[in-house]
């Protein structure tokens, strides 16, 4: 296995311990995620007796694996982009370790609590709340203004996707059920499952198909949320191996050199006569990437210097293996800062389609292929963790989804409609790199079908679910802040890490 080979190359015992703990927490988060979100994917096939629980869980796990392995990584780095820039760049520092441990522990604690109560809470909200808490605490501990290190623009974008997705689930699932009722006259589809009796073969096929789709897209979206964090951990602890995508083809490296040269010309025109000392370029770009950062000539001057550094470092090599291991973290930092800065500039009206944008956007995209990648073994590890979590903890959530949202039992059509809508919603979110909650989309979809069917909704269950949804962000922000402050104190003052 690649990771074992990397460990054999000589990390210290302390490094090995930190790596093992961090990876265990990251995979533990995905394991608990299986309790919450993947359990929703198998709820209808188990509840309607279309598949036996063990078969459903194994099949869902395989579909999750396929989804994770074919995922683009966009969602993974949407999550990473919420983190304070200085912690992302220095994830191997004491504060970086404190960040990773704080946000993962707080997310796991809240997920376990809501799972124990049988509440389909959102692992997405949980992780994002923890990240925001870490960012807020970091701003206060660093002496900055409140929340300065938090990427509020990205937080708003992610928050909107998490807010709108359950609303879409409710409305679209209700509309789909009404459409099916108008078009299909076979009442077998609209009846509740009979105890210990499998549905007709054609209904069973529909439900297995929808379960397959939700499981696949769950893997392609939710499975990514821990992957970006795992890569950050690897970059921080084993930068010689993971700072850059080492398998990048020589011709693509040459393309980056040419693009860096062309982009540098654009930046020089924008900078004019302004110069920035090389030692201050990282600070300048990091400042621009903060929510309060403004684009100014000094920003372009810093981009000139960083682009020149990338061009100089890469033009002398054929593969990244030719770079000394000690230089790889620095090259990654330069690439990450330049790529992320260009990405923020692209959000300005019309920049991406301008003449300057036509030169810098391809440069940004190629930089991201080097710094924003997911190793295959990480995808396999996350997929296995999700599947194992589902096998252990599916029952509590399945009972809530199948029996406790509506006043009458879930029908075949209701389950199919909710899953079709969840599948489409998550699939569309994947294309935009938006992290959405499978739990929220599916449970709100079932609530929508209950409302459309005039089946009635169980007020107590809905109150509990809504309460969990409302409390998740503030509680996890608080937990993330508290644990980061504690962890930062421990690693700096007790362990003596810088």
C-alpha positions as CSV (number, residue, x, y, z in Angstrom):
1,X,0.0,0.0,0.0
2,X,1.3,3.5,-0.9
3,X,0.8,4.9,2.6
4,X,2.9,2.1,4.2
5,X,5.6,2.7,1.7
6,X,5.6,6.4,2.6
7,X,5.8,5.7,6.3
8,X,8.7,3.4,5.7
9,X,10.7,6.3,4.3
10,X,11.6,7.6,7.7
11,X,9.0,9.7,9.6
12,X,9.6,10.0,13.4
13,X,7.6,8.1,15.9
14,X,5.7,11.3,16.9
15,X,4.9,12.0,13.3
16,X,3.6,8.4,12.8
17,X,1.4,8.8,15.9
18,X,-0.1,12.1,14.8
19,X,-0.7,10.7,11.3
20,X,-2.4,7.6,12.7
21,X,-4.6,9.6,15.1
22,X,-5.6,12.1,12.4
23,X,-6.4,9.5,9.8
24,X,-8.4,7.5,12.4
25,X,-10.5,10.6,13.2
26,X,-11.1,11.4,9.5
27,X,-12.2,7.9,8.7
28,X,-14.1,7.8,12.0
29,X,-16.1,10.8,10.8
30,X,-16.9,9.0,7.5
31,X,-17.8,5.9,9.5
32,X,-20.3,7.9,11.6
33,X,-21.5,9.6,8.4
34,X,-22.6,6.1,7.3
35,X,-24.9,6.0,10.4
36,X,-26.6,9.2,9.2
37,X,-26.6,9.6,5.5
38,X,-26.0,6.2,3.9
39,X,-28.7,4.8,6.2
40,X,-31.2,7.1,4.4
41,X,-30.3,5.5,1.1
42,X,-31.2,2.0,2.2
43,X,-34.2,3.1,4.3
44,X,-36.9,2.5,1.6
45,X,-35.6,-0.8,0.2
46,X,-35.3,-2.2,3.8
47,X,-38.6,-0.8,5.0
48,X,-40.5,-1.9,1.9
49,X,-38.8,-5.3,2.1
50,X,-37.5,-5.0,-1.4
51,X,-34.1,-6.2,-0.1
52,X,-33.0,-7.9,3.1
53,X,-31.0,-5.5,5.4
54,X,-27.7,-7.3,4.9
55,X,-28.0,-7.4,1.2
56,X,-29.2,-3.7,1.0
57,X,-26.3,-2.5,3.1
58,X,-23.7,-4.4,1.1
59,X,-25.2,-3.2,-2.2
60,X,-25.4,0.4,-1.0
61,X,-21.7,0.1,0.2
62,X,-20.6,-1.0,-3.3
63,X,-22.6,1.8,-4.9
64,X,-21.0,4.3,-2.4
65,X,-17.6,2.9,-3.4
66,X,-18.4,3.5,-7.1
67,X,-19.6,7.0,-6.3
68,X,-16.5,7.9,-4.3
69,X,-14.1,6.5,-6.9
70,X,-15.6,8.4,-9.7
71,X,-16.0,11.7,-7.7
72,X,-14.3,14.8,-9.1
73,X,-12.9,16.2,-5.8
74,X,-14.8,19.5,-6.2
75,X,-16.9,19.0,-3.1
76,X,-13.8,17.9,-1.1
77,X,-12.1,21.2,-1.8
78,X,-15.2,23.2,-1.3
79,X,-15.0,22.1,2.2
80,X,-11.2,22.8,2.4
81,X,-11.7,26.3,1.1
82,X,-13.8,27.1,4.1
83,X,-10.7,26.7,6.3
84,X,-8.5,29.7,7.3
85,X,-5.9,30.2,4.6
86,X,-3.0,30.3,7.1
87,X,-4.0,27.0,8.6
88,X,-4.3,25.3,5.2
89,X,-0.9,26.6,4.2
90,X,0.6,25.5,7.6
91,X,-1.4,22.3,8.3
92,X,1.8,20.6,9.5
93,X,2.2,23.1,12.3
94,X,0.9,22.7,15.8
95,X,-2.1,25.0,15.0
96,X,-2.7,22.9,11.9
97,X,-2.9,19.7,13.9
98,X,-5.2,21.4,16.5
99,X,-7.5,22.4,13.6
100,X,-7.8,18.9,12.2
101,X,-8.4,17.3,15.6
102,X,-10.9,20.0,16.7
103,X,-13.1,20.0,13.7
104,X,-13.2,16.2,13.4
105,X,-13.9,15.5,17.1
106,X,-16.6,18.1,17.3
107,X,-18.3,16.7,14.2
108,X,-18.1,13.1,15.4
109,X,-19.5,14.0,18.9
110,X,-22.6,15.7,17.4
111,X,-23.2,13.1,14.8
112,X,-23.1,10.3,17.4
113,X,-25.5,12.2,19.7
114,X,-28.1,12.8,17.0
115,X,-27.7,9.2,15.7
116,X,-28.4,7.8,19.2
117,X,-31.6,9.8,19.3
118,X,-32.5,8.4,15.8
119,X,-32.6,11.9,14.3
120,X,-31.5,12.2,10.6
121,X,-29.2,15.2,11.2
122,X,-26.8,16.5,8.6
123,X,-23.2,15.4,8.6
124,X,-22.5,18.3,6.1
125,X,-23.9,20.9,8.6
126,X,-21.9,19.2,11.3
127,X,-18.6,19.4,9.6
128,X,-19.1,22.9,8.2
129,X,-20.2,24.2,11.6
130,X,-17.0,22.7,13.1
131,X,-14.9,24.3,10.4
132,X,-16.5,27.7,11.0
133,X,-15.9,27.3,14.8
134,X,-12.2,26.6,14.1
135,X,-11.9,29.7,11.9
136,X,-13.6,32.0,14.4
137,X,-11.4,30.7,17.3
138,X,-8.3,31.0,15.1
139,X,-9.1,34.7,14.4
140,X,-9.5,35.5,18.1
141,X,-6.4,33.6,19.2
142,X,-4.3,35.2,16.4
143,X,-5.4,38.7,17.5
144,X,-7.4,39.4,14.3
145,X,-10.9,40.8,14.1
146,X,-13.7,38.4,14.8
147,X,-14.0,35.7,12.1
148,X,-11.4,37.3,9.8
149,X,-9.9,34.0,8.8
150,X,-13.2,32.5,7.8
151,X,-14.0,32.3,4.1
152,X,-17.4,33.9,4.5
153,X,-18.1,34.0,0.8
154,X,-17.6,30.3,0.4
155,X,-19.5,29.7,3.7
156,X,-22.5,31.6,2.2
157,X,-22.4,29.6,-1.0
158,X,-22.3,26.3,0.9
159,X,-24.9,27.5,3.3
160,X,-27.3,28.3,0.5
161,X,-26.8,24.9,-1.0
162,X,-27.6,23.3,2.3
163,X,-30.6,25.5,2.9
164,X,-32.1,25.1,-0.6
165,X,-31.6,21.4,-1.1
166,X,-34.1,20.2,1.6
167,X,-36.7,22.8,0.2
168,X,-36.1,21.3,-3.3
169,X,-36.5,17.8,-1.8
170,X,-39.8,18.7,-0.2
171,X,-41.4,20.4,-3.2
172,X,-40.0,18.2,-6.0
173,X,-40.9,14.9,-4.2
174,X,-44.4,16.2,-3.6
175,X,-44.8,17.3,-7.2
176,X,-43.4,14.0,-8.5
177,X,-45.8,11.9,-6.4
178,X,-48.8,13.9,-7.6
179,X,-47.6,13.5,-11.2
180,X,-47.3,9.7,-10.7
181,X,-50.8,9.6,-9.3
182,X,-52.1,11.4,-12.3
183,X,-50.3,9.1,-14.8
184,X,-50.3,5.7,-13.2
185,X,-53.5,3.9,-12.3
186,X,-52.1,0.8,-10.7
187,X,-52.8,1.3,-7.1
188,X,-50.2,-1.2,-5.9
189,X,-47.6,1.5,-6.3
190,X,-49.4,3.7,-3.8
191,X,-50.1,1.2,-1.0
192,X,-48.1,0.7,2.1
193,X,-45.9,-2.5,2.4
194,X,-47.5,-5.5,3.9
195,X,-45.7,-7.1,6.8
196,X,-43.2,-9.9,5.8
197,X,-44.2,-9.6,2.2
198,X,-42.0,-8.4,-0.7
199,X,-43.5,-5.9,-3.2
200,X,-44.4,-6.9,-6.8
201,X,-41.3,-7.4,-8.9
202,X,-41.6,-4.2,-10.9
203,X,-42.0,-2.1,-7.8
204,X,-39.1,-3.9,-6.2
205,X,-37.0,-3.1,-9.3
206,X,-37.9,0.6,-9.1
207,X,-36.9,0.8,-5.4
208,X,-33.7,-1.0,-5.9
209,X,-32.8,1.3,-8.8
210,X,-33.5,4.4,-6.7
211,X,-31.5,3.0,-3.8
212,X,-28.6,2.4,-6.2
213,X,-28.8,6.0,-7.5
214,X,-29.0,7.6,-4.0
215,X,-26.1,5.4,-2.8
216,X,-23.9,6.3,-5.8
217,X,-24.5,10.0,-5.6
218,X,-24.2,10.0,-1.8
219,X,-20.7,8.5,-2.2
220,X,-19.9,11.0,-4.9
221,X,-20.9,14.0,-2.7
222,X,-20.8,13.1,1.1
223,X,-17.9,10.7,0.6
224,X,-15.8,13.7,-0.5
225,X,-16.2,15.7,2.7
226,X,-13.6,13.7,4.6
227,X,-11.3,13.2,1.6
228,X,-10.1,16.8,1.4
229,X,-9.3,16.8,5.1
230,X,-7.3,13.5,4.7
231,X,-5.3,15.0,1.9
232,X,-4.5,18.1,4.1
233,X,-3.4,15.8,6.8
234,X,-1.1,13.9,4.4
235,X,0.3,17.1,3.0
236,X,1.1,18.4,6.5
237,X,2.8,15.2,7.7
238,X,4.3,13.8,4.5
239,X,4.7,16.8,2.2
240,X,7.5,15.1,0.2
241,X,5.0,12.6,-1.1
242,X,1.6,14.4,-1.0
243,X,2.2,18.1,-1.4
244,X,2.0,17.7,-5.2
245,X,0.3,15.3,-7.6
246,X,3.5,13.3,-8.3
247,X,2.0,11.3,-11.2
248,X,1.4,14.5,-13.2
249,X,2.6,14.0,-16.8
250,X,5.7,15.9,-18.0
251,X,3.7,17.6,-20.8
252,X,1.2,19.0,-18.2
253,X,4.1,20.4,-16.2
254,X,5.5,22.0,-19.3
255,X,2.0,23.5,-20.0
256,X,2.0,25.0,-16.5
257,X,5.4,26.7,-17.2
258,X,4.1,28.2,-20.4
259,X,0.8,29.4,-18.7
260,X,2.8,30.9,-15.7
261,X,4.8,32.9,-18.2
262,X,1.7,34.2,-20.0
263,X,-0.1,34.9,-16.8
264,X,2.9,36.8,-15.4
265,X,2.6,39.2,-18.3
266,X,-1.1,39.9,-17.4
267,X,-0.2,40.5,-13.7
268,X,2.7,42.8,-14.6
269,X,0.4,45.1,-16.5
270,X,-2.1,45.2,-13.6
271,X,0.6,45.8,-11.1
272,X,2.2,48.7,-12.9
273,X,5.2,50.1,-11.1
274,X,4.2,48.6,-7.8
275,X,6.6,46.0,-6.2
276,X,6.2,43.7,-3.2
277,X,9.1,42.2,-1.4
278,X,9.3,38.4,-2.0
279,X,9.1,37.8,1.8
280,X,5.7,39.6,1.9
281,X,4.1,38.0,-1.1
282,X,2.5,35.1,0.9
283,X,1.1,37.6,3.4
284,X,-0.3,39.8,0.6
285,X,-2.1,37.0,-1.2
286,X,-3.4,35.5,2.1
287,X,-4.8,38.9,3.0
288,X,-6.6,39.1,-0.3
289,X,-8.1,35.7,0.2
290,X,-9.7,36.7,3.5
291,X,-13.3,37.9,3.4
292,X,-12.2,41.5,3.9
293,X,-9.5,41.3,1.2
294,X,-9.5,43.8,-1.6
295,X,-7.9,43.4,-5.0
296,X,-5.1,46.0,-5.4
297,X,-1.9,46.6,-7.4
298,X,0.1,44.9,-4.6
299,X,-1.9,41.8,-5.1
300,X,-0.9,41.6,-8.8
301,X,2.7,42.4,-7.9
302,X,2.7,39.4,-5.5
303,X,1.1,37.2,-8.2
304,X,4.0,38.3,-10.5
305,X,6.6,37.1,-8.0
306,X,4.8,33.8,-7.2
307,X,4.2,33.0,-10.9
308,X,7.8,33.7,-11.6
309,X,8.8,31.3,-8.8
310,X,6.5,28.6,-10.2
311,X,7.9,29.0,-13.7
312,X,11.5,28.9,-12.5
313,X,11.0,25.9,-10.3
314,X,9.2,23.8,-12.9
315,X,11.1,24.7,-16.1
316,X,14.1,22.8,-14.9
317,X,12.3,19.5,-14.2
318,X,10.5,16.8,-16.2
319,X,8.5,15.3,-13.3
320,X,7.7,16.4,-9.8
321,X,10.0,13.6,-8.6
322,X,12.9,15.7,-9.9
323,X,12.1,18.4,-7.3
324,X,14.0,18.0,-4.0
325,X,11.5,16.8,-1.3
326,X,12.3,19.8,0.8
327,X,11.1,22.1,-2.0
328,X,7.7,20.5,-2.7
329,X,5.8,22.1,0.1
330,X,6.9,25.5,-0.9
331,X,6.0,24.9,-4.6
332,X,2.5,23.7,-3.4
333,X,2.1,26.8,-1.3
334,X,2.9,29.0,-4.3
335,X,0.6,27.1,-6.6
336,X,-2.3,27.0,-4.0
337,X,-2.0,30.8,-3.4
338,X,-1.9,31.7,-7.0
339,X,-4.7,29.3,-8.0
340,X,-7.0,30.4,-5.2
341,X,-6.3,34.0,-5.8
342,X,-7.2,33.7,-9.5
343,X,-10.3,31.8,-8.5
344,X,-11.5,34.6,-6.3
345,X,-10.7,37.1,-9.0
346,X,-12.9,35.1,-11.4
347,X,-15.9,35.9,-9.1
348,X,-15.6,39.5,-10.2
349,X,-18.1,40.4,-12.9
350,X,-17.0,39.3,-16.3
351,X,-13.3,38.6,-15.3
352,X,-13.3,35.0,-16.4
353,X,-14.5,36.0,-20.0
354,X,-12.2,38.9,-20.3
355,X,-9.0,38.8,-22.3
356,X,-7.0,38.6,-19.1
357,X,-9.2,35.8,-17.8
358,X,-8.8,33.7,-21.0
359,X,-5.1,33.6,-20.1
360,X,-5.2,33.1,-16.3
361,X,-8.2,30.8,-16.0
362,X,-6.4,27.8,-17.8
363,X,-3.4,28.5,-15.5
364,X,-5.6,28.3,-12.5
365,X,-7.2,25.1,-13.6
366,X,-3.9,23.4,-14.3
367,X,-2.6,24.5,-10.9
368,X,-5.6,23.0,-9.2
369,X,-5.0,19.6,-10.9
370,X,-1.6,19.6,-9.1
371,X,-2.7,20.7,-5.6
372,X,-6.3,19.6,-5.4
373,X,-6.2,15.9,-6.1
374,X,-7.3,12.8,-4.2
375,X,-5.2,9.7,-4.1
376,X,-7.0,6.5,-5.0
377,X,-6.3,4.8,-1.7
378,X,-7.9,7.6,0.1
379,X,-11.1,7.1,-1.9
380,X,-11.1,3.4,-1.2
381,X,-10.5,4.0,2.6
382,X,-13.4,6.6,2.7
383,X,-15.8,4.3,0.8
384,X,-15.0,1.4,3.2
385,X,-15.5,3.6,6.2
386,X,-18.9,4.7,4.9
387,X,-20.0,1.2,4.1
388,X,-19.0,-0.2,7.5
389,X,-20.8,2.7,9.3
390,X,-24.0,1.8,7.4
391,X,-23.8,-1.9,8.4
392,X,-23.5,-1.0,12.1
393,X,-25.9,1.9,12.5
394,X,-28.6,1.8,9.8
395,X,-31.6,0.7,11.9
396,X,-32.3,3.8,14.0
397,X,-32.5,6.1,11.0
398,X,-34.4,3.6,8.8
399,X,-37.2,3.4,11.5
400,X,-37.4,7.2,11.7
401,X,-37.5,7.6,7.9
402,X,-40.0,4.8,7.3
403,X,-42.4,5.2,10.2
404,X,-42.0,8.4,12.2
405,X,-42.1,11.2,9.6
406,X,-45.7,10.6,8.4
407,X,-48.8,9.5,10.3
408,X,-49.3,6.7,7.9
409,X,-46.7,4.1,6.7
410,X,-44.5,5.0,3.8
411,X,-45.8,3.7,0.5
412,X,-43.7,2.4,-2.4
413,X,-44.4,5.5,-4.5
414,X,-43.4,7.8,-1.7
415,X,-40.1,6.1,-1.1
416,X,-39.3,6.0,-4.8
417,X,-40.2,9.7,-5.3
418,X,-38.1,10.8,-2.4
419,X,-35.1,8.8,-3.6
420,X,-35.4,9.9,-7.2
421,X,-35.4,13.6,-6.1
422,X,-32.5,13.0,-3.7
423,X,-30.5,11.3,-6.5
424,X,-31.1,14.2,-8.9
425,X,-30.5,16.9,-6.4
426,X,-27.2,15.4,-5.1
427,X,-26.1,14.7,-8.7
428,X,-26.7,18.3,-9.7
429,X,-24.9,19.6,-6.6
430,X,-21.9,17.4,-7.6
431,X,-21.4,19.3,-10.9
432,X,-21.2,22.6,-9.0
433,X,-19.0,21.3,-6.2
434,X,-21.6,22.0,-3.6
435,X,-21.8,19.9,-0.4
436,X,-25.4,18.9,0.2
437,X,-27.0,16.7,2.9
438,X,-28.4,13.4,1.7
439,X,-30.2,13.3,5.1
440,X,-31.9,16.6,4.6
441,X,-32.9,16.0,1.0
442,X,-34.3,12.6,1.5
443,X,-36.1,13.1,4.8
444,X,-37.6,16.4,3.5
445,X,-38.6,14.6,0.3
446,X,-40.4,12.0,2.3
447,X,-42.1,14.7,4.3
448,X,-43.1,16.3,1.0
449,X,-44.7,13.1,-0.3
450,X,-46.6,12.7,3.0
451,X,-48.0,16.2,2.6
452,X,-48.9,15.7,-1.0
453,X,-50.6,12.4,-0.1
454,X,-52.5,14.1,2.7
455,X,-51.1,11.3,5.0
456,X,-50.3,13.8,7.8
457,X,-47.0,14.5,9.4
458,X,-45.9,13.5,12.9
459,X,-45.4,16.9,14.6
460,X,-43.1,15.6,17.4
461,X,-40.7,13.9,14.9
462,X,-40.6,16.9,12.7
463,X,-40.0,19.2,15.7
464,X,-37.1,17.0,16.8
465,X,-35.6,16.9,13.3
466,X,-36.0,20.6,12.8
467,X,-34.5,21.2,16.2
468,X,-31.5,19.1,15.3
469,X,-31.1,21.0,12.0
470,X,-31.3,24.4,13.7
471,X,-28.9,23.5,16.6
472,X,-26.3,21.7,14.4
473,X,-24.5,24.7,13.2
474,X,-24.3,26.8,16.4
475,X,-23.5,23.8,18.6
476,X,-20.8,22.6,16.2
477,X,-19.4,26.1,15.9
478,X,-19.1,26.3,19.7
479,X,-17.6,22.8,19.9
480,X,-15.1,23.5,17.1
481,X,-14.1,26.8,18.7
482,X,-13.7,25.3,22.2
483,X,-11.8,22.2,21.0
484,X,-9.5,24.3,18.8
485,X,-8.6,26.6,21.6
486,X,-7.9,23.7,23.9
487,X,-6.0,21.8,21.2
488,X,-3.9,24.8,20.3
489,X,-2.9,25.3,23.9
490,X,-2.0,21.6,24.3
491,X,0.1,21.4,21.1
492,X,1.9,24.7,21.7
493,X,2.4,24.6,25.5
494,X,2.3,20.9,26.5
495,X,3.8,19.2,23.5
496,X,5.9,22.1,22.4
497,X,5.0,22.0,18.7
498,X,5.2,25.1,16.6
